[in-house]
Amino acid sequence: MLNQGWAIACEVGFFGWVGCTIGFIFRSFGEEDSFYGKRGLFWGGLVVIFYALWVLGMLRA
């Protein structure tokens, strides 16, 4: 049986994962092959959190 709360968590996790991955790409890398470590850590952490929420939502929904 489908649990609506976990289904919503699955959708939020997926769209958050995709959005934060795009944010990581555009905000963590600068011009001339430079990498911003603090920004990368922030956006990378969000990628991991939303990915975990997506997977958990798929397992529980």
Secondary structure, 3 states (H helix, E strand, C coil): CCCHHHHHHHHHHHHHHHHHHHHHHHHHECCCCCECHHHHHHHHHHHHHHHHHHHHHHHHC
